[in-house]
Amino acid sequence: MTFMASLTLVAPAVTAAQELGHVGQRLKVTARRVGTRWTAVRLQERNPRVDIRRGQVEGRVDSVAVGYVVIGPVTVQWDDSTRFVGIRRTELREDVGLKVAGVLVGPGVLLARTVEHERIGRDRLTVLGAVSAVARDRGEGVNLTVLGVNVLVPDELRTFAGTVTRDPDDRRPEDQLTVRVLGRPLTVGGEISQKIRGESDPALRSRADDRVRLDGTLKLEFFYRLGRHASMFVQGDVGFEAELYREAGTRENTGSVRRGQAWVYVARMFGTPFALQVGRQRFREKREWWWDEDLDAVRLRYVGNRFVAEVAVAQEVAGESLRDLRLAPEHQDLRRVLGNASWAPTPEFRLDLFGLWAHDRSPSPGLGEVIPSTSDDEEDANLVWFGTRFSGDLNDGRAALSYWIDGAVVRGRDIRLGFVPAGDGLRVATRTEHRVVGWATDLGMTWTPSRGGLALTVSYAAGSGDDDPADGTDHAFRQTGLQDNNGRYEGVDRFRYYGELLRPELSNLEIISTSIGLPLLRSSSIELLYHRYSQIVARSEIVGARLKADPAGLAPGLGEEIDLALGLEEWEHLEMELIAAAFRAGRAFAGRAGELTGQLTLKVDWNF
């Protein structure tokens, strides 16, 4: 077993197309009592498709009366259908911590569906619900009304760095360790993560290749506010990777020491809506269809009320490994310009525009030329992607419908090289240049009853293929190379929506998917997904796939996959995720058609 350590500075990610805090938006607001008023210390956006009457309050009881209690400014009532968890009605008293979920029946009056006993710090209040009023404060902030509670929200909490200071998939506890350094707060947190994954016949029975792998990681996070509008966020992690079982061959245990993100973020530069972020930072959009990657970059962002736009110039300055900071050949002299603009005039509609220019400026050797063995860059390209996304949420009070429509095209030129050994170096044996013209689309919708229950999702995705490799134009779409194809429907889990086992890139491919999701307990869910894959043009390669078997290139039908994703997030510190996946090969695999391969992954995270 080898040891792996890495130091990472994680950039925040924005999930909304505007500053947080407008009428109708569902927010979770954590506040502390400052004098006679409540001041927000954390904001989080929540599912907009939930009935706006539904809400939640967490805090200590201020007073008790017959049939109701008062928590901060919220009056909590109950009836015979209210469920009490961990506490009886007769045990309600002042200073007891409660977490209450229910329906708003009047200004500041919540009719409880569940009342749970919780350990909650003094002078802390958390409310979750729709914003009913927004008013500018005389200072630098706004007063938001949520569940009838008036909360002062400083401007820095509503913008990029203040809203989400960590990966949105992480669930850190509300009360993290905070110390003062040079008179300013430094917040320390992190997680301990363990993941075990078993794979069965990933090469479709062509060889003995079953294996079980264990990954472990300890993350430490440091969020420091340099000033009222300036922040930095540092994350370090120490981990290991070990093969617990390998059916044949020697077990491989690898590790590394890596550098990660390192940025400084400044909001409201010179009092304007513009913000600047410099350093290694995370680029992520909601569906991770365009990008989810750490890049060395300079990013300028405009943050408006309904409109957000950003542009960035990115180029790697060193490799990730601290043992060897040399850049990998494919990253040398690769410059990217990324842009994204989002407009959300109403909760029912959002428009996103995306653009990416990737220009590989490294020298391209000629046919027969000998190069060092460390310079084996097989592709030099100058490509431009641009596209749109239409998305939104519709709710008539009885059911909610969310939808998305993604479209993209890629244009440019690429040069592909093939090498053979030549002494201590490599000789260019093949060199082909193509014009690139490709397209892709991804669209779908999720239907959910307003009162909860099954969530039904259907989607379709296609990326163009190339039916004539000899015509000098490659019509096959390729994604940006920064994508992760990872998202969430209505459950608590994010998953690979093109298949947890196959995980293909959307290139020369057509995917039809359906999903049934069911909420469990308070904050858990289970999701059953089905994917059917077909190539646009029959080829002997599935671009980006994790399958250790290639199709024969004689038939387009690749096969089908079923995934089951179970997420459990019932506890403040603990998260559990179990994902099972099975793929059955189609006619494209000729003699191996009908063969099965499977994968089982268990992940446990402890947040602190």
C-alpha positions in Angstrom: 0.0 0.0 0.0 1.3 3.4 -0.9 0.5 6.7 0.7 -1.2 9.6 -1.0 -1.4 13.2 0.2 -2.6 16.3 -1.6 -3.2 19.9 -0.8 -6.2 21.5 -2.4 -7.8 24.9 -2.4 -11.4 24.3 -3.4 -13.3 27.0 -5.2 -17.0 27.6 -4.4 -19.7 26.9 -6.9 -22.8 28.9 -7.6 -26.0 27.0 -8.3 -28.3 30.0 -8.9 -28.2 32.5 -11.7 -28.4 35.5 -9.4 -27.4 36.6 -6.0 -29.4 34.7 -3.3 -32.4 36.4 -1.9 -35.3 37.3 -4.1 -39.0 36.8 -3.6 -40.2 33.3 -4.2 -36.7 31.7 -3.8 -36.5 28.9 -1.3 -33.6 29.4 1.1 -32.2 27.8 4.2 -31.0 30.6 6.4 -28.8 30.1 9.5 -28.8 33.1 11.7 -27.5 34.2 15.1 -29.0 36.7 17.5 -27.1 40.0 17.5 -28.7 42.3 20.0 -32.5 42.3 19.2 -32.3 41.1 15.6 -31.3 38.0 13.7 -28.3 38.2 11.4 -27.6 35.5 8.8 -24.3 33.6 8.9 -25.0 31.1 6.1 -27.3 30.9 3.1 -28.1 27.8 1.0 -30.5 27.6 -1.9 -33.1 24.8 -1.7 -35.4 22.9 -4.2 -37.7 25.6 -5.8 -40.2 22.9 -6.8 -41.4 22.3 -3.3 -44.8 23.8 -2.3 -44.0 27.3 -1.1 -46.1 26.8 2.0 -43.8 24.1 3.3 -41.1 25.2 5.8 -38.8 24.2 8.6 -37.4 25.9 11.7 -34.6 24.8 14.0 -33.9 26.5 17.3 -34.4 26.6 21.1 -37.9 27.1 22.6 -38.4 30.6 24.0 -41.9 30.0 25.5 -44.5 27.3 25.9 -48.3 27.6 25.9 -51.2 25.2 25.5 -51.1 23.8 21.9 -48.1 25.8 20.7 -44.5 26.8 21.4 -42.5 29.8 20.2 -39.0 29.4 18.6 -37.5 32.8 18.0 -40.1 34.7 16.0 -41.9 31.5 14.8 -45.0 30.1 16.5 -45.2 26.3 16.2 -48.6 24.7 16.4 -49.5 21.0 16.2 -52.6 18.8 15.8 -53.4 15.1 16.1 -51.5 14.2 12.9 -48.2 15.7 14.2 -45.4 13.2 14.8 -43.1 13.8 17.7 -39.6 12.2 17.5 -37.3 11.9 20.5 -39.5 14.0 22.7 -43.1 13.9 24.0 -45.6 16.8 24.0 -45.5 16.8 27.8 -41.7 17.2 27.7 -41.8 20.5 25.8 -40.3 23.3 27.8 -38.2 26.4 27.5 -34.6 26.1 26.1 -35.2 22.7 24.5 -33.8 22.4 21.0 -36.4 21.5 18.3 -36.4 20.8 14.6 -39.8 21.4 13.2 -41.1 20.7 9.6 -44.6 21.7 8.6 -46.9 24.0 6.6 -47.1 27.8 7.0 -50.7 28.6 8.0 -50.1 32.3 8.7 -47.4 34.9 9.0 -44.8 33.3 11.3 -47.1 30.4 12.2 -46.0 26.9 11.3 -48.4 23.9 11.6 -46.0 21.0 12.5 -45.9 17.7 10.7 -42.9 16.5 12.7 -41.3 17.8 15.9 -37.9 16.4 16.6 -35.6 16.9 19.6 -32.3 18.4 18.5 -29.1 19.6 20.2 -28.9 23.3 19.1 -26.6 26.1 20.2 -27.9 29.1 22.0 -29.0 32.2 20.1 -29.0 30.2 16.8 -32.0 29.9 14.5 -32.3 28.1 11.1 -35.4 28.7 8.9 -36.1 27.0 5.5 -38.8 28.3 3.3 -39.7 30.7 0.5 -38.6 34.3 0.6 -41.8 36.5 1.0 -40.2 40.0 1.2 -36.9 41.7 0.4 -35.9 45.2 1.7 -32.6 47.0 1.5 -31.0 47.7 4.8 -29.3 51.1 5.4 -26.0 49.2 5.8 -24.5 46.8 3.2 -27.1 44.1 3.2 -30.8 43.3 2.8 -33.6 42.2 5.1 -35.2 38.9 4.0 -38.5 37.5 5.3 -38.6 33.7 5.5 -41.4 32.0 7.3 -42.4 35.3 8.7 -38.9 35.8 10.2 -37.0 39.0 9.4 -33.3 38.3 8.9 -30.5 40.7 8.1 -28.3 39.2 5.3 -24.9 40.9 4.7 -24.1 41.4 1.0 -21.1 39.2 1.1 -23.2 36.2 2.0 -25.4 36.7 -1.1 -22.5 36.6 -3.6 -20.2 34.0 -5.0 -17.8 33.3 -2.2 -20.3 33.8 0.6 -23.1 31.6 -0.6 -21.2 28.3 -1.1 -17.7 28.1 0.3 -17.3 24.4 -0.4 -18.2 21.7 -2.8 -22.0 21.7 -3.1 -22.0 17.9 -2.7 -20.4 18.1 0.8 -22.7 18.5 3.9 -20.6 20.2 6.5 -22.3 20.8 10.0 -23.6 24.2 10.8 -21.3 24.7 13.8 -17.8 24.3 12.5 -14.7 25.3 14.5 -14.0 29.0 14.1 -11.0 30.8 15.5 -9.8 34.4 15.0 -6.6 35.1 13.2 -5.4 38.6 12.9 -8.8 39.8 14.1 -10.8 37.9 11.4 -12.6 34.5 11.6 -10.9 31.4 10.3 -13.3 28.4 9.9 -11.9 24.9 10.0 -13.7 21.8 8.9 -13.5 18.8 6.6 -14.4 15.2 6.2 -13.2 11.6 6.5 -14.2 9.6 3.5 -14.0 5.8 2.8 -15.0 4.3 -0.5 -15.0 0.6 -1.4 -15.7 -0.5 -5.0 -16.1 -4.0 -6.4 -16.0 -4.7 -10.2 -17.1 -7.9 -11.8 -15.9 -8.8 -15.4 -15.3 -5.3 -16.7 -13.8 -7.0 -19.9 -17.0 -9.0 -20.5 -15.5 -12.4 -19.5 -12.5 -12.1 -21.9 -10.1 -12.4 -18.9 -10.0 -12.8 -15.1 -10.2 -9.2 -14.0 -12.5 -9.0 -11.0 -11.2 -6.7 -8.3 -12.1 -4.8 -5.1 -10.5 -1.4 -4.3 -10.5 0.7 -1.1 -10.0 4.5 -1.2 -9.6 6.6 1.9 -9.3 10.3 2.3 -9.0 12.8 5.2 -9.8 16.4 4.1 -9.1 19.6 6.1 -10.7 22.8 5.0 -9.9 26.4 6.0 -12.1 29.3 5.0 -10.7 32.8 5.8 -12.2 36.2 5.2 -9.4 38.6 4.2 -11.8 41.5 4.3 -15.5 42.4 3.9 -15.5 41.3 0.3 -12.3 39.3 0.0 -12.0 35.6 0.9 -9.8 32.5 0.5 -10.7 28.9 1.0 -8.0 26.2 1.5 -8.6 22.4 1.5 -5.9 19.7 2.2 -6.5 16.0 1.9 -4.5 12.9 2.8 -5.5 9.6 1.3 -4.6 6.1 0.1 -5.7 3.7 -2.6 -5.4 -0.1 -2.1 -6.6 -3.1 -4.0 -8.1 -5.5 -1.5 -8.7 -8.2 -4.1 -7.6 -8.9 -7.7 -8.7 -12.0 -9.5 -5.5 -12.4 -11.5 -2.1 -10.6 -11.5 -0.4 -8.5 -8.9 -2.4 -6.1 -6.8 -1.7 -2.5 -7.7 -1.5 0.2 -5.0 -0.8 3.7 -6.2 -0.5 7.1 -4.6 0.7 10.6 -5.1 1.3 13.9 -3.5 -0.7 16.6 -5.5 -1.1 20.3 -5.5 -4.7 21.6 -5.8 -6.6 24.8 -6.0 -5.2 28.0 -4.5 -7.2 31.2 -5.1 -8.1 34.6 -3.7 -11.6 36.0 -4.4 -12.6 39.6 -4.3 -16.3 40.6 -4.6 -17.8 44.0 -5.4 -14.6 45.5 -6.8 -14.7 49.3 -6.3 -18.3 49.0 -5.3 -19.4 47.5 -8.6 -21.2 44.1 -9.2 -17.9 42.7 -10.6 -15.8 40.1 -8.8 -12.3 38.7 -9.5 -10.9 35.3 -8.7 -7.2 34.5 -9.2 -5.4 31.2 -8.8 -6.1 27.5 -9.2 -9.9 27.3 -8.9 -12.8 25.0 -9.6 -15.0 25.5 -12.7 -18.3 23.8 -12.3 -21.8 24.2 -13.7 -24.9 22.6 -12.4 -25.1 19.5 -14.6 -21.3 19.2 -15.1 -22.1 18.6 -18.8 -19.7 21.4 -19.8 -17.1 21.5 -17.0 -16.2 20.3 -13.6 -12.5 20.8 -13.2 -9.7 22.6 -11.3 -7.7 25.0 -13.5 -5.1 27.6 -13.0 -7.0 30.7 -14.1 -8.0 34.3 -13.8 -11.8 34.7 -13.7 -13.9 37.9 -13.9 -17.5 37.6 -12.8 -20.5 40.0 -13.0 -23.2 39.3 -10.4 -26.6 40.9 -11.0 -30.0 40.4 -9.5 -31.3 38.1 -12.3 -28.2 37.9 -14.5 -24.7 36.5 -13.9 -21.9 36.3 -16.4 -18.3 35.2 -16.2 -15.2 34.9 -18.4 -11.9 33.2 -17.5 -8.5 32.6 -19.1 -7.0 29.3 -17.9 -3.6 27.7 -18.5 -1.9 25.1 -16.3 1.3 26.5 -14.8 2.6 23.2 -13.2 1.6 19.6 -12.8 -0.6 18.4 -10.0 2.0 16.1 -8.4 4.3 17.8 -5.9 6.8 15.1 -6.5 7.1 16.1 -10.1 5.6 19.5 -11.0 6.3 19.1 -14.7 3.2 19.4 -16.9 1.9 16.3 -18.7 2.5 16.6 -22.5 -1.2 17.1 -23.2 -1.4 20.1 -20.9 1.7 21.9 -22.1 0.9 25.3 -23.8 -2.9 24.5 -23.7 -4.8 27.7 -23.1 -8.5 27.9 -22.5 -10.9 30.8 -22.5 -14.2 29.9 -20.8 -17.4 31.9 -20.7 -20.9 31.4 -19.1 -23.9 33.8 -18.9 -27.1 33.0 -17.0 -30.4 34.8 -17.0 -33.3 33.8 -14.7 -36.2 36.2 -15.1 -38.6 33.9 -13.2 -38.3 30.6 -11.2 -40.0 28.9 -14.2 -37.3 29.7 -16.7 -33.5 30.0 -16.9 -31.3 30.6 -20.0 -27.6 29.7 -19.9 -25.0 30.4 -22.6 -21.7 28.6 -22.7 -18.5 29.0 -24.6 -15.1 27.5 -24.6 -12.0 28.0 -26.7 -9.2 25.5 -26.3 -6.0 26.3 -28.2 -3.1 23.9 -27.9 -0.1 26.1 -28.8 2.6 23.4 -28.3 4.8 22.6 -31.3 3.4 19.9 -33.6 6.2 17.5 -34.9 6.2 16.4 -38.5 6.0 12.9 -39.9 9.2 11.0 -39.2 10.5 13.5 -36.6 12.0 12.1 -33.4 11.0 13.7 -30.1 11.8 13.0 -26.4 9.8 10.2 -24.9 8.4 12.6 -22.3 6.7 14.7 -25.1 4.3 12.1 -26.4 1.3 14.4 -26.9 -1.0 12.5 -29.3 -3.3 15.3 -30.2 -2.9 19.0 -30.9 -6.2 20.9 -31.4 -7.7 24.3 -31.8 -11.3 23.9 -30.9 -14.3 26.1 -30.0 -17.5 24.9 -28.3 -20.6 27.0 -27.8 -24.1 26.2 -26.8 -27.2 26.9 -24.7 -29.3 25.4 -21.9 -32.9 26.1 -21.3 -34.2 24.9 -17.9 -36.8 25.7 -15.3 -39.4 24.5 -12.9 -43.2 24.5 -13.2 -45.5 24.0 -10.3 -49.3 24.1 -10.3 -49.7 23.2 -6.6 -50.5 19.6 -7.4 -47.3 18.5 -9.2 -43.9 20.0 -10.2 -42.2 19.6 -13.5 -38.5 20.4 -14.0 -36.9 20.4 -17.4 -33.6 21.0 -19.2 -32.6 21.3 -22.9 -28.9 21.4 -23.6 -27.4 21.9 -27.0 -23.8 22.4 -28.2 -21.6 22.4 -31.3 -17.9 22.1 -31.7 -15.8 23.6 -34.5 -12.0 23.7 -35.3 -9.1 21.6 -36.3 -7.1 18.8 -34.7 -3.9 17.0 -35.5 -3.5 13.4 -34.3 -0.1 11.7 -34.0 1.0 8.1 -33.7 4.4 7.2 -32.3 6.9 4.3 -32.4 10.0 3.8 -30.3 13.2 5.3 -31.8 16.2 4.8 -29.5 15.7 6.9 -26.4 12.9 8.8 -28.0 9.7 8.5 -30.1 9.3 8.7 -33.9 6.2 10.2 -35.4 4.8 7.3 -37.5 1.4 8.8 -38.4 0.2 12.3 -38.6 -3.4 13.2 -39.6 -5.1 16.5 -39.7 -8.9 17.0 -39.6 -11.4 19.7 -39.6 -13.9 19.2 -36.7 -17.6 19.8 -37.0 -19.9 18.1 -34.4 -23.1 18.6 -32.4 -24.8 17.3 -29.3 -28.0 17.6 -27.4 -29.3 16.5 -24.0 -32.9 17.0 -22.9 -35.1 15.7 -20.2 -37.8 16.3 -17.6 -38.7 15.2 -14.1 -42.2 15.0 -12.8 -42.8 15.1 -9.0 -46.0 15.3 -7.0 -46.0 18.4 -4.7 -46.8 16.2 -1.7 -43.8 14.0 -2.4 -43.7 10.4 -3.5 -42.2 9.0 -6.7 -40.3 11.3 -9.0 -40.3 10.2 -12.7 -37.5 11.3 -15.1 -37.1 10.7 -18.8 -34.2 12.0 -20.9 -32.5 11.7 -24.3 -29.0 12.5 -25.2 -27.1 12.3 -28.5 -23.6 13.3 -29.8 -22.9 13.2 -33.5 -20.6 10.6 -35.2 -18.4 10.5 -38.2 -19.6 8.3 -41.1 -16.7 9.0 -43.4 -13.2 9.1 -41.7 -11.5 9.7 -45.0 -13.2 12.9 -46.1 -10.9 15.2 -44.1 -13.7 16.3 -41.7 -14.4 14.7 -38.4 -18.2 15.1 -37.7 -18.0 13.3 -34.3 -18.8 15.5 -31.3 -16.4 15.4 -28.4 -17.1 17.0 -25.0 -14.8 19.7 -23.6 -12.5 17.3 -21.7 -13.6 19.2 -18.5 -17.0 17.5 -18.1 -18.0 15.0 -15.5 -21.6 14.2 -16.6 -22.6 14.1 -12.9 -25.9 15.4 -11.6 -29.0 15.0 -9.4 -32.7 14.6 -10.2 -34.9 14.9 -7.0 -32.9 12.7 -4.6 -30.1 13.6 -2.2 -27.5 11.8 -4.3 -25.5 13.0 -7.4 -24.7 10.2 -9.9 -23.4 9.7 -13.4 -26.5 10.3 -15.4 -25.0 8.5 -18.5 -24.4 5.4 -16.4 -22.3 4.7 -13.3 -20.6 1.7 -14.8 -20.2 2.6 -18.5 -19.6 6.4 -18.0 -19.2 7.2 -21.7 -18.4 10.6 -23.2 -21.3 11.9 -25.4 -19.6 11.2 -28.7 -21.0 9.1 -31.5 -23.6 8.0 -29.1 -27.3 8.0 -28.4 -28.6 7.4 -24.9 -32.2 7.0 -23.7 -32.7 7.1 -19.9 -35.5 6.7 -17.5 -35.5 7.0 -13.7 -37.8 6.4 -10.7 -36.9 8.1 -7.5 -38.4 7.8 -4.0 -37.7 10.0 -1.0 -36.9 8.1 2.2 -37.1 9.2 5.9 -36.2 12.9 6.4 -33.2 13.3 4.1 -32.6 10.2 2.1 -33.6 8.8 -1.2 -33.4 5.8 -3.6 -33.2 6.0 -7.3 -33.6 3.3 -10.0 -32.2 4.2 -13.4 -32.2 2.6 -16.8 -30.0 3.5 -19.8 -30.0 2.2 -23.4 -27.0 2.9 -25.6 -26.6 3.0 -29.3 -23.8 4.3 -31.5 -24.7 6.8 -34.2 -22.1 5.1 -36.5 -20.9 1.6 -35.7 -17.3 1.9 -34.5 -14.9 -0.2 -32.5 -14.5 2.3 -29.7 -16.8 3.9 -27.1 -15.2 7.2 -26.3 -14.4 7.7 -22.7 -16.0 4.5 -21.5 -14.7 2.6 -18.5 -15.6 -0.7 -19.9 -12.5 -2.9 -20.6 -13.9 -4.3 -23.8 -14.4 -2.7 -27.3 -17.3 -3.3 -29.7 -16.7 -5.0 -33.0 -17.7 -2.0 -35.0 -20.3 -4.0 -37.0 -23.6 -3.0 -35.2 -24.7 0.1 -33.4 -26.5 -1.4 -30.4 -24.1 -1.2 -27.4 -26.4 -2.5 -24.7 -28.2 -1.4 -21.6 -27.4 -0.5 -18.0 -29.4 -0.5 -14.8 -28.3 1.6 -11.8 -29.6 1.7 -8.2 -28.5 4.7 -6.1 -29.3 4.8 -2.4 -28.3 8.0 -0.4 -28.7 8.3 3.4 -28.2 11.7 4.9 -30.2 11.5 8.2 -27.4 12.6 10.4 -25.6 15.9 10.8 -22.1 14.5 10.3 -22.6 11.2 8.5 -23.4 10.6 4.9 -23.8 7.1 3.2 -24.1 6.2 -0.4 -24.6 2.8 -2.0 -24.6 2.5 -5.8 -25.1 -0.8 -7.7 -24.7 -1.0 -11.5 -25.0 -3.7 -14.1 -24.3 -3.5 -17.9 -25.5 -6.1 -20.5 -23.6 -6.0 -23.8 -25.6 -5.6 -27.0 -25.1 -6.7 -30.6 -22.2 -4.3 -31.1 -20.1 -6.7 -29.0 -20.6 -9.6 -31.5 -19.7 -12.9 -29.7 -19.9 -11.3 -26.3 -23.4 -9.9 -26.8 -25.6 -10.7 -23.7 -22.6 -10.8 -21.4 -22.9 -9.0 -18.0 -20.6 -6.9 -16.0 -21.4 -5.4 -12.6 -20.1 -2.8 -10.1 -20.9 -2.1 -6.4 -19.8 1.0 -4.6 -20.2 2.0 -1.0 -19.1 5.4 0.2 -19.2 6.7 3.8 -18.3 10.3 4.7 -18.0 11.8 8.2 -18.2 15.6 8.1 -16.8 17.9 10.7 
